[in-house]
Amino acid sequence: MPFINIQHLAGAFTSEQQRALIADITEAFVRQGGEGIRPAVHMSITEIRSGLWSSGGHPLTIEEVQARRAKRAAEEAERAT
């Protein structure tokens, strides 16, 4: 049945976060397809080395991901006050 391939920059998620993604995505399929689909949900996670992922020809680095996360967290904290 479904095969989900998750790709992200190496270091963007911890092993614990990756396991949580696997569990959460599997549960989403089970909610939609019923418990019987669980054994048929296959997933892999591929980590792409920093700088080897690009969008529009712009290489993305883990440092850029971290800077975006920090900016987003600061914006959310500002909205909360």
Buried (B, 14 or more C-beta within 10 A) or exposed (E): EEEBEBEBBEBBBEEEEBEEBBEEBBEEBBEEBEEEBEEEBEBEBEBBEBEEBEEEEEEBBBEBBEEEEEEEEEEEEEEEE
